Amino acid sequence: MILLTEYMSVPEVNGTVVANNNPVDKKPALSNKEVESTENRNLQLARRVEEQKTKLINTLSKFPITALWVLNKYEQQCDKAEQEDDGAAVASTEFSDFLKDVKKHYQFVSQTAAENAQNEEVYSNAKRRLTFAVQQFPFAFEDLVKLVDIVTYAFKLRGLSVQARSQEKKDYEIILKRLHGASRRDTPSMADQFKAMALHEHEEQFLFLSTEDMSQLLADVVLSEHFWLTHRQQLATVNAKLVLFIANQYKGNFMDFEDLVQEGHTGLLKAVDRFKYRLGFQFSTYAGYWIRQAISRSLSRSERVVRIPCGQIATINKVFRTKDAITLKTGTEPSTKELAEQTQLSQDEVNTLLSISQSAVSLEAFDDDEDEQSFAPINFIAQNVFPHSYNMIAESELQGLVKNAIKTLNPREAKILCSHFGVGTDQQMTLQEIGSELNLTRERVRQIQVVALNKIKMRYGDQLLSFL
């Protein structure tokens, strides 16, 4: 059986992939009587996507700025992954090898260019090896779009222009539109990046090539990106119904159907970027796995208030399936030791999985349950927060000291202080309100209050200050 990593021969006719090996007459286009199947159309679009993406990568690899940008973005991430997780470091060994290869060739090319070597053959061979190393790097979708933005912005910044005579009218309009978009989109951050680089004339000639070479390669970069994104969108649009079909199978969960479709389209785009048409498999089968994975992962992320990694969820499901199987077989609930033996995990891991698998419950009732507000869990939980005993003693002593201080005053002074400061009452009164009640002016009430406070200060001042 042929492995997935091996390439299978897929016959092509006029650049169109067909499903059989029968000889077909070469025609410029299919006639109206011939009907293309969906998979043939998928293979045809996938071939065009891969061709334009490869052409874009090959053109971008000729710019040394591509190698520098890749090293600046991914080198620190690989070092961090190696420090944090040994398993991730083992999984990214091939990725690290790509980076090391690019870094080695880039350092040699930059050193050769800085020394102004007279041997042009050595420099051209080194640059050719760097170009090949960059072409082998697995670029992501965001990487290619960002690199095209950098190249087009640098072209605009250097004051270069596209010659209309060297391009067709339609291609010329595409290039102008892309340059105009590069000058408007993300301009502040892009300008800051170029300003931070502080490139000299020699460095600019090295990273972005000469003005003649850059003018010749810009058209290939922009057109390859345009056709790549166009065919990519067409392939995703053709298979949009597949997303609806798969999302309908997950309907009825706690996620809306529109959210399921959106997550399914995310998986479809991943399938479009990773599909290899030369392997000979159907795109719909390949994309179905990515769509289901994206939807199932979104459901697992949204299922719990506290998010659990997808790998842990798979292990939790394994533990619970084993638990149910043992319960059905023996009729009793298994212990942690039995679960650990059956799942080949340690008892600590099983206890951790069982603890994090518990579902979260809201303490308060939901807004929809207005009639069941009294049945919220918060109404049945005991209050376990108690005041400190020292604070309780200090508060009782302070209250007793204030009562003794008020007893030393005459009734009118005690009335004024208690009413104004709210001692023994739930409401404080102003001096004007107290005067109206005692048939005194506001000024007279204030004078009586000052006298009363001085009496308390003379007798109990030091004791009251100790509570501050």
C-alpha positions in Angstrom: 0.0 0.0 0.0 1.4 3.4 -1.0 2.0 5.6 2.0 0.6 9.1 2.3 4.2 10.6 2.2 4.9 9.0 -1.2 3.8 10.8 -4.4 1.5 9.1 -6.8 1.5 9.9 -10.4 -1.6 11.9 -11.4 -2.1 12.4 -15.1 -2.6 15.9 -16.4 -4.1 17.1 -19.6 -3.6 20.7 -20.6 -2.7 21.5 -17.0 -6.0 19.8 -15.9 -5.8 16.8 -13.5 -8.0 13.9 -14.6 -9.0 10.8 -12.7 -8.2 8.1 -15.3 -5.2 7.2 -17.5 -7.1 7.1 -20.8 -5.6 9.2 -23.6 -7.4 12.4 -24.1 -7.1 14.8 -27.0 -5.5 18.1 -26.1 -8.1 20.8 -26.4 -7.9 24.4 -25.3 -11.0 24.1 -23.2 -13.7 21.6 -22.3 -16.7 21.5 -24.5 -20.2 22.1 -23.2 -21.1 18.4 -23.5 -18.4 17.3 -21.1 -19.2 17.7 -17.5 -16.5 18.1 -14.9 -16.9 16.3 -11.6 -16.4 18.1 -8.4 -13.2 16.2 -7.5 -11.7 17.0 -10.9 -12.4 20.6 -10.3 -10.9 20.4 -6.8 -7.8 18.8 -8.2 -7.6 21.4 -10.9 -7.9 24.3 -8.5 -5.5 22.6 -6.0 -2.9 22.2 -8.7 -3.2 25.9 -9.6 -3.0 26.9 -5.9 0.2 24.9 -5.4 1.8 26.1 -8.7 1.2 29.8 -7.8 2.2 29.3 -4.2 5.5 27.6 -5.3 6.1 30.4 -7.8 5.6 33.0 -5.1 7.9 31.2 -2.7 10.6 30.9 -5.4 10.4 34.6 -6.2 10.4 35.7 -2.6 13.4 33.5 -1.8 15.5 35.6 -4.2 15.2 38.5 -1.7 17.6 38.1 1.3 15.1 40.0 3.4 13.0 36.9 3.3 15.7 34.8 5.1 16.3 37.6 7.6 12.5 37.9 8.4 12.2 34.2 8.8 15.1 34.0 11.2 13.8 37.0 13.3 10.3 35.5 13.6 10.9 31.8 14.2 14.4 31.4 15.8 13.3 32.8 19.2 10.1 30.7 19.1 12.1 27.5 18.6 14.5 28.3 21.4 11.6 29.0 23.7 9.8 25.7 22.8 13.0 23.8 23.5 13.3 25.3 26.9 9.6 24.8 27.9 8.7 21.4 26.5 11.1 18.7 25.5 8.3 16.9 23.5 7.7 20.0 21.4 11.4 20.3 20.8 11.5 16.7 19.4 8.4 17.4 17.3 10.0 20.6 15.8 13.4 19.0 15.0 12.8 19.2 11.2 11.6 22.8 11.5 14.7 23.7 13.5 16.9 22.0 10.8 15.3 24.3 8.2 16.1 27.3 10.3 19.7 26.3 10.9 20.2 25.7 7.2 18.7 29.1 6.3 20.8 30.8 9.0 24.0 29.2 7.9 23.6 30.2 4.3 22.4 33.7 5.2 25.4 34.4 7.4 27.7 33.3 4.7 26.0 35.4 2.0 25.9 38.5 4.2 29.6 38.0 5.1 30.5 37.7 1.5 28.5 40.8 0.5 30.0 42.8 3.4 33.6 41.9 2.4 32.9 43.1 -1.2 34.4 39.9 -2.5 35.8 40.2 -6.0 34.9 36.7 -6.9 31.4 37.0 -8.2 31.1 33.3 -8.7 31.5 32.6 -5.0 28.9 35.2 -4.2 26.4 33.9 -6.8 26.8 30.3 -5.7 26.3 31.3 -2.0 23.2 33.2 -2.9 21.9 30.3 -5.0 22.3 28.0 -2.0 20.5 30.5 0.2 17.7 30.7 -2.3 17.3 26.9 -2.3 17.4 26.8 1.5 14.6 29.4 1.8 12.5 27.6 -0.8 12.5 24.5 1.4 11.2 26.4 4.4 7.5 25.6 5.3 5.9 29.0 5.0 2.5 29.7 6.6 -0.2 31.7 4.9 0.4 34.7 7.1 4.1 34.6 6.4 3.8 34.8 2.6 1.2 37.7 2.8 3.5 39.6 5.2 6.5 39.1 3.1 4.7 40.4 0.0 3.7 43.5 2.1 7.3 44.1 3.0 8.6 43.8 -0.6 5.8 46.0 -2.0 6.3 48.6 0.7 10.0 48.7 0.1 9.4 49.1 -3.6 7.1 52.0 -2.9 9.5 53.5 -0.4 12.5 53.4 -2.8 10.5 55.5 -5.2 10.4 52.9 -8.0 7.6 52.6 -10.5 6.2 49.8 -12.7 6.7 50.2 -16.5 3.3 49.8 -18.2 4.8 48.8 -21.4 6.4 45.7 -19.9 3.1 44.4 -18.6 -0.3 43.6 -19.9 -3.1 46.0 -19.1 -4.9 43.6 -16.7 -1.6 42.6 -14.9 -0.6 46.2 -14.7 -3.8 47.2 -13.0 -3.3 44.3 -10.5 0.2 45.5 -9.7 -0.9 49.1 -9.2 -3.8 48.1 -7.0 -1.5 46.0 -4.8 1.0 48.8 -4.5 -1.7 51.2 -3.6 -3.0 48.8 -1.0 0.5 48.4 0.4 0.8 52.1 0.8 -2.4 52.4 2.8 -2.6 49.1 4.8 -0.6 48.9 7.9 1.5 51.9 6.9 2.4 53.1 10.4 3.7 49.8 11.7 5.5 49.0 8.5 7.1 52.5 8.4 8.3 52.0 12.0 9.8 48.6 11.1 11.8 50.1 8.2 12.8 53.1 10.4 14.0 50.7 13.1 16.1 48.7 10.6 18.1 51.9 9.7 19.3 50.4 6.4 22.3 51.9 4.6 22.5 52.0 0.9 24.7 48.9 0.8 22.4 47.0 3.1 19.3 48.0 1.1 21.0 46.8 -2.1 21.8 43.5 -0.4 18.4 42.8 1.3 16.1 44.1 -1.5 18.4 43.6 -4.5 19.2 46.3 -6.9 16.5 48.6 -8.4 16.6 46.8 -11.7 16.3 43.3 -10.2 13.6 44.4 -7.8 11.6 46.0 -10.6 11.8 42.8 -12.6 10.8 40.5 -9.7 8.0 42.7 -8.3 5.6 41.8 -11.0 6.1 38.1 -10.4 5.7 38.5 -6.7 2.4 40.5 -7.0 0.9 38.4 -9.8 1.8 35.1 -8.1 0.2 36.3 -4.8 -2.9 37.5 -6.7 -3.5 34.3 -8.6 -2.6 32.2 -5.5 -5.2 33.9 -3.3 -7.8 33.9 -6.1 -7.5 30.1 -6.7 -7.3 29.6 -3.0 -10.6 31.4 -2.6 -12.2 29.5 -5.5 -11.2 26.2 -4.0 -12.7 27.2 -0.6 -15.9 28.5 -2.3 -16.4 25.3 -4.3 -16.3 23.2 -1.1 -18.5 25.6 1.0 -21.4 23.1 0.9 -19.2 20.5 2.4 -18.8 22.7 5.5 -22.5 23.1 5.8 -23.1 19.4 5.5 -20.6 18.5 8.2 -21.7 21.4 10.5 -25.2 20.2 10.2 -24.1 16.9 11.8 -23.0 18.8 15.0 -26.2 20.8 15.1 -28.1 20.8 18.4 -25.1 21.4 20.6 -24.6 24.5 22.8 -23.0 26.4 19.8 -25.1 28.2 17.2 -25.1 26.8 13.7 -23.5 30.0 12.3 -20.6 29.5 14.7 -20.2 25.9 13.7 -20.0 26.9 10.0 -17.4 29.6 10.8 -15.2 27.1 12.6 -15.7 24.7 9.7 -14.5 27.3 7.2 -11.4 27.7 9.4 -10.7 24.0 9.0 -11.4 24.2 5.3 -8.9 26.9 4.8 -6.3 24.9 6.6 -7.0 22.0 4.3 -6.6 24.2 1.3 -3.2 25.3 2.5 -2.0 21.8 3.3 -3.5 19.7 0.5 -1.1 18.0 -1.9 -2.8 17.1 -5.1 0.0 14.8 -6.3 -0.7 12.3 -3.6 -3.8 11.2 -5.5 -6.4 11.6 -2.8 -9.7 13.3 -3.0 -9.8 16.8 -1.6 -13.3 16.4 0.0 -12.1 13.4 2.0 -9.0 15.3 3.1 -10.8 18.5 3.9 -13.5 16.6 5.9 -11.0 15.6 8.5 -9.8 19.2 9.0 -13.4 20.6 9.1 -14.4 18.0 11.7 -11.3 18.7 13.8 -11.9 22.4 13.8 -15.6 22.0 14.8 -14.8 19.4 17.5 -12.0 21.6 18.9 -14.2 24.6 19.0 -16.9 22.6 20.9 -14.3 21.4 23.4 -13.1 25.0 23.9 -16.6 26.3 24.4 -17.9 23.5 26.5 -16.2 24.5 29.7 -15.9 27.8 31.5 -12.2 27.0 32.2 -10.6 25.9 28.9 -8.9 22.5 28.9 -6.3 21.5 26.2 -7.7 19.2 23.5 -5.1 16.6 24.3 -6.2 16.5 27.9 -9.9 16.2 26.8 -9.0 13.1 24.8 -7.3 11.6 27.9 -10.3 12.5 30.1 -12.7 10.8 27.7 -10.5 7.7 27.7 -10.6 7.6 31.5 -14.4 8.0 31.6 -14.9 5.3 29.0 -12.7 3.0 31.0 -14.7 3.9 34.1 -18.0 3.1 32.5 -16.8 -0.2 31.1 -15.5 -1.3 34.5 -18.8 -0.2 36.1 -20.9 -2.2 33.6 -18.7 -5.3 34.0 -18.4 -5.4 37.8 -21.4 -3.4 38.9 -19.3 -1.3 41.2 -17.5 2.0 40.7 -13.8 1.4 40.1 -11.1 2.9 42.3 -8.3 5.2 41.2 -5.8 2.4 41.2 -8.0 0.2 38.9 -8.4 3.2 36.5 -4.7 3.8 36.5 -4.0 0.2 35.6 -6.5 0.0 32.8 -5.5 3.4 31.3 -1.8 2.9 31.8 -1.6 6.2 33.8 -0.3 7.0 37.2 -2.7 7.5 40.1 -1.7 11.1 40.4 -2.5 11.7 36.7 -5.9 10.0 37.1 -6.7 12.1 40.2 -5.7 15.3 38.3 -7.8 14.4 35.3 -10.9 13.6 37.5 -10.5 16.9 39.3 -10.2 19.1 36.2 -13.0 17.2 34.4 -15.6 18.6 36.9 -18.1 20.9 35.3 -18.3 24.5 36.6 -21.6 25.6 38.2 -22.7 29.3 38.5 -23.1 30.4 42.1 -25.9 32.8 41.2 -29.1 31.9 39.3 -29.3 32.7 35.6 -31.3 35.7 34.4 -33.8 33.4 32.7 -34.6 31.7 36.0 -36.2 34.7 37.7 -38.8 32.5 39.5 -36.0 30.3 41.0 -33.8 33.0 42.4 -34.0 31.5 45.9 -32.7 28.1 44.6 -29.3 29.5 43.5 -26.3 27.6 45.0 -25.1 30.8 46.6 -28.1 30.7 48.9 -27.2 27.4 50.4 -23.4 27.8 50.8 -22.3 28.5 54.4 -20.4 31.7 55.0 -16.9 30.6 56.0 -15.4 34.1 56.3 -15.4 35.3 59.9 -14.0 38.5 61.4 -10.8 38.2 63.4 -11.3 37.8 67.2 -8.9 40.7 68.0 -11.0 43.0 65.8 -14.2 41.9 67.6 -12.6 42.6 71.0 -11.3 46.0 69.9 -14.6 47.0 68.5 -16.5 46.1 71.7 -14.0 48.0 73.8 -14.3 51.0 71.6 -18.1 51.0 71.8 -17.9 50.7 75.6 -15.4 53.6 75.8 -17.6 55.8 73.6 -20.6 55.1 75.8 -18.7 56.0 79.0 -17.5 59.2 77.4 -21.0 60.2 76.4 -22.3 59.5 79.9 -20.0 62.3 81.2 -21.8 64.9 79.2 -25.0 66.6 80.0 -28.2 65.5 78.1 -28.1 68.4 75.6 -24.4 67.8 74.7 -24.9 64.1 74.4 -28.0 64.7 72.2 -26.0 66.9 69.8 -23.0 64.6 69.5 -25.1 61.4 69.0 -27.3 63.1 66.4 -24.5 64.7 64.5 -22.1 61.7 64.4 -24.8 59.0 64.3 -23.9 57.3 67.5 -26.7 54.9 68.5 -28.7 55.9 65.5 -28.9 54.9 61.8 -28.9 58.4 60.4 -26.7 61.4 60.9 -28.2 65.0 61.2 -26.7 68.3 60.2 -26.2 71.1 62.7 -29.1 73.0 61.2 -31.5 70.1 61.7 -30.3 69.6 65.3 -30.8 73.3 66.0 -34.3 73.2 64.6 -35.1 70.3 66.9 -33.7 72.0 70.0 -34.8 75.5 69.1 -31.2 76.7 68.8 -29.3 78.4 66.1 -26.8 76.5 64.0 -23.9 78.5 65.6 -25.0 77.7 69.1 -25.2 74.0 68.3 -21.7 74.2 66.9 -20.4 75.9 70.1 -22.0 73.2 72.3 -20.5 70.5 70.1 -17.0 72.0 70.5 -17.4 72.1 74.3 -18.5 68.5 74.4 -15.7 67.3 72.2 -13.1 69.1 74.4 -14.6 67.4 77.5 -14.2 64.0 75.9 -10.7 64.9 74.7 -9.6 65.9 78.2 -10.8 62.7 79.9 -10.7 60.0 77.2 -8.4 61.5 74.5 -5.4 59.2 75.1 -7.5 56.1 75.3 -9.4 56.9 72.1 -6.2 57.7 70.2 -4.9 54.1 70.9 -7.6 52.8 68.5 -6.4 54.8 65.5 
